[in-house]
Amino acid sequence: MISSPAVMFERESQATVAVPGDVDGPAVTELDAAFEGARRQHPAIIRVDLRAAESISRAALSLFLRWQELAQRTGFHVLFVHARERIADTLRAAGLDSLYGSEET
């Protein structure tokens, strides 16, 4: 059973989307819905917490790239945090390394 992504608002200007487990198949759709729910609240930063993710699919990586493009067009920031080394390597290879943070801010 796949847990649903969780959205937490720390402050009005920041939200965190917690990624539950592997990100593939139906989880990608659920994750996108959680991200959109967070985005509708207009935070300046949306953090994507990857600490529970053991792997990400190509579909998930495409989703992350789409989120970054959306953020650049509409004026908010996406920050990927707490990724395992293998996932961090994938983020770097996709050009999302400037959006990766290993510690909470």
Phi and psi in degrees as GROMACS dihedral restraints (atoms count N, CA, C in turn):
[ dihedral_restraints ]
;  ai    aj    ak    al  type     phi  dphi    fc
    3     4     5     6     1   -92.8    20    10
    4     5     6     7     1   128.5    20    10
    6     7     8     9     1   -73.1    20    10
    7     8     9    10     1   153.2    20    10
    9    10    11    12     1   -80.7    20    10
   10    11    12    13     1   150.1    20    10
   12    13    14    15     1   -62.9    20    10
   13    14    15    16     1   145.7    20    10
   15    16    17    18     1  -110.1    20    10
   16    17    18    19     1   142.7    20    10
   18    19    20    21     1  -116.3    20    10
   19    20    21    22     1   127.8    20    10
   21    22    23    24     1  -124.9    20    10
   22    23    24    25     1   138.8    20    10
   24    25    26    27     1  -108.2    20    10
   25    26    27    28     1   113.0    20    10
   27    28    29    30     1   -79.8    20    10
   28    29    30    31     1   -40.1    20    10
   30    31    32    33     1  -146.4    20    10
   31    32    33    34     1   171.2    20    10
   33    34    35    36     1   -59.9    20    10
   34    35    36    37     1   -29.7    20    10
   36    37    38    39     1   -93.9    20    10
   37    38    39    40     1     0.7    20    10
   39    40    41    42     1  -145.7    20    10
   40    41    42    43     1   134.7    20    10
   42    43    44    45     1  -128.6    20    10
   43    44    45    46     1   152.8    20    10
   45    46    47    48     1  -123.7    20    10
   46    47    48    49     1   130.5    20    10
   48    49    50    51     1  -105.1    20    10
   49    50    51    52     1   114.7    20    10
   51    52    53    54     1   -88.6    20    10
   52    53    54    55     1   123.8    20    10
   54    55    56    57     1   -89.8    20    10
   55    56    57    58     1   120.1    20    10
   57    58    59    60     1   -92.2    20    10
   58    59    60    61     1   111.9    20    10
   60    61    62    63     1    65.9    20    10
   61    62    63    64     1  -152.0    20    10
   63    64    65    66     1   -68.6    20    10
   64    65    66    67     1   143.9    20    10
   66    67    68    69     1  -110.7    20    10
   67    68    69    70     1    94.3    20    10
   69    70    71    72     1  -153.8    20    10
   70    71    72    73     1   167.2    20    10
   72    73    74    75     1    49.3    20    10
   73    74    75    76     1  -127.9    20    10
   75    76    77    78     1   -62.1    20    10
   76    77    78    79     1   -26.7    20    10
   78    79    80    81     1   -62.8    20    10
   79    80    81    82     1   -30.5    20    10
   81    82    83    84     1   -64.7    20    10
   82    83    84    85     1   -44.0    20    10
   84    85    86    87     1   -64.0    20    10
   85    86    87    88     1   -43.9    20    10
   87    88    89    90     1   -64.2    20    10
   88    89    90    91     1   -40.2    20    10
   90    91    92    93     1   -64.7    20    10
   91    92    93    94     1   -41.6    20    10
   93    94    95    96     1   -63.3    20    10
   94    95    96    97     1   -39.9    20    10
   96    97    98    99     1   -64.0    20    10
   97    98    99   100     1   -40.8    20    10
   99   100   101   102     1   -64.7    20    10
  100   101   102   103     1   -42.1    20    10
  102   103   104   105     1   -62.3    20    10
  103   104   105   106     1   -45.0    20    10
  105   106   107   108     1   -62.5    20    10
  106   107   108   109     1   -38.0    20    10
  108   109   110   111     1   -61.1    20    10
  109   110   111   112     1   -41.5    20    10
  111   112   113   114     1   -66.6    20    10
  112   113   114   115     1   -43.8    20    10
  114   115   116   117     1   -62.4    20    10
  115   116   117   118     1   -34.0    20    10
  117   118   119   120     1   -64.3    20    10
  118   119   120   121     1   -17.0    20    10
  120   121   122   123     1   -86.9    20    10
  121   122   123   124     1    -1.3    20    10
  123   124   125   126     1    60.0    20    10
  124   125   126   127     1    45.3    20    10
  126   127   128   129     1   -73.3    20    10
  127   128   129   130     1   155.5    20    10
  129   130   131   132     1   -74.4    20    10
  130   131   132   133     1   -29.7    20    10
  132   133   134   135     1  -132.6    20    10
  133   134   135   136     1   133.2    20    10
  135   136   137   138     1  -116.1    20    10
  136   137   138   139     1   116.6    20    10
  138   139   140   141     1   -92.3    20    10
  139   140   141   142     1   134.8    20    10
  141   142   143   144     1  -108.5    20    10
  142   143   144   145     1   106.2    20    10
  144   145   146   147     1   -86.4    20    10
  145   146   147   148     1   111.8    20    10
  147   148   149   150     1  -101.7    20    10
  148   149   150   151     1    14.5    20    10
  150   151   152   153     1   -60.1    20    10
  151   152   153   154     1   -31.4    20    10
  153   154   155   156     1   -89.7    20    10
  154   155   156   157     1   -10.0    20    10
  156   157   158   159     1   -79.0    20    10
  157   158   159   160     1   127.2    20    10
  159   160   161   162     1   -96.9    20    10
  160   161   162   163     1   -23.9    20    10
  162   163   164   165     1  -156.6    20    10
  163   164   165   166     1   160.1    20    10
  165   166   167   168     1  -130.8    20    10
  166   167   168   169     1   142.5    20    10
  168   169   170   171     1   -85.1    20    10
  169   170   171   172     1   171.8    20    10
  171   172   173   174     1   -61.3    20    10
  172   173   174   175     1   -37.1    20    10
  174   175   176   177     1   -62.6    20    10
  175   176   177   178     1   -40.0    20    10
  177   178   179   180     1   -66.8    20    10
  178   179   180   181     1   -42.0    20    10
  180   181   182   183     1   -62.7    20    10
  181   182   183   184     1   -41.3    20    10
  183   184   185   186     1   -60.9    20    10
  184   185   186   187     1   -39.6    20    10
  186   187   188   189     1   -62.6    20    10
  187   188   189   190     1   -45.2    20    10
  189   190   191   192     1   -60.8    20    10
  190   191   192   193     1   -41.0    20    10
  192   193   194   195     1   -65.2    20    10
  193   194   195   196     1   -38.8    20    10
  195   196   197   198     1   -64.5    20    10
  196   197   198   199     1   -41.2    20    10
  198   199   200   201     1   -60.3    20    10
  199   200   201   202     1   -42.1    20    10
  201   202   203   204     1   -64.1    20    10
  202   203   204   205     1   -42.8    20    10
  204   205   206   207     1   -61.9    20    10
  205   206   207   208     1   -42.6    20    10
  207   208   209   210     1   -61.9    20    10
  208   209   210   211     1   -43.5    20    10
  210   211   212   213     1   -61.3    20    10
  211   212   213   214     1   -43.8    20    10
  213   214   215   216     1   -63.9    20    10
  214   215   216   217     1   -38.4    20    10
  216   217   218   219     1   -73.1    20    10
  217   218   219   220     1   -33.0    20    10
  219   220   221   222     1  -111.6    20    10
  220   221   222   223     1     0.6    20    10
  222   223   224   225     1    87.3    20    10
  223   224   225   226     1    32.3    20    10
  225   226   227   228     1  -127.8    20    10
  226   227   228   229     1   177.0    20    10
  228   229   230   231     1  -120.6    20    10
  229   230   231   232     1   144.4    20    10
  231   232   233   234     1  -114.2    20    10
  232   233   234   235     1   131.1    20    10
  234   235   236   237     1  -129.2    20    10
  235   236   237   238     1   122.7    20    10
  237   238   239   240     1   -91.3    20    10
  238   239   240   241     1   125.2    20    10
  240   241   242   243     1  -127.0    20    10
  241   242   243   244     1   154.2    20    10
  243   244   245   246     1    60.6    20    10
  244   245   246   247     1    35.2    20    10
  246   247   248   249     1   -80.0    20    10
  247   248   249   250     1   142.6    20    10
  249   250   251   252     1   -64.1    20    10
  250   251   252   253     1   159.2    20    10
  252   253   254   255     1   -55.9    20    10
  253   254   255   256     1   -43.3    20    10
  255   256   257   258     1   -61.9    20    10
  256   257   258   259     1   -41.0    20    10
  258   259   260   261     1   -70.9    20    10
  259   260   261   262     1   -39.4    20    10
  261   262   263   264     1   -60.3    20    10
  262   263   264   265     1   -39.6    20    10
  264   265   266   267     1   -61.6    20    10
  265   266   267   268     1   -41.2    20    10
  267   268   269   270     1   -64.1    20    10
  268   269   270   271     1   -42.3    20    10
  270   271   272   273     1   -61.1    20    10
  271   272   273   274     1   -42.9    20    10
  273   274   275   276     1   -62.5    20    10
  274   275   276   277     1   -44.7    20    10
  276   277   278   279     1   -62.4    20    10
  277   278   279   280     1   -29.8    20    10
  279   280   281   282     1   -86.3    20    10
  280   281   282   283     1    -0.3    20    10
  282   283   284   285     1    83.3    20    10
  283   284   285   286     1    14.3    20    10
  285   286   287   288     1   -98.8    20    10
  286   287   288   289     1    11.7    20    10
  288   289   290   291     1   -64.3    20    10
  289   290   291   292     1   -30.3    20    10
  291   292   293   294     1   -71.2    20    10
  292   293   294   295     1    -9.7    20    10
  294   295   296   297     1  -104.8    20    10
  295   296   297   298     1     7.0    20    10
  297   298   299   300     1  -100.7    20    10
  298   299   300   301     1   132.4    20    10
  300   301   302   303     1  -129.6    20    10
  301   302   303   304     1   137.3    20    10
  303   304   305   306     1   -92.8    20    10
  304   305   306   307     1   -17.6    20    10
  306   307   308   309     1  -123.8    20    10
  307   308   309   310     1   157.0    20    10
  309   310   311   312     1   -72.8    20    10
  310   311   312   313     1   146.5    20    10
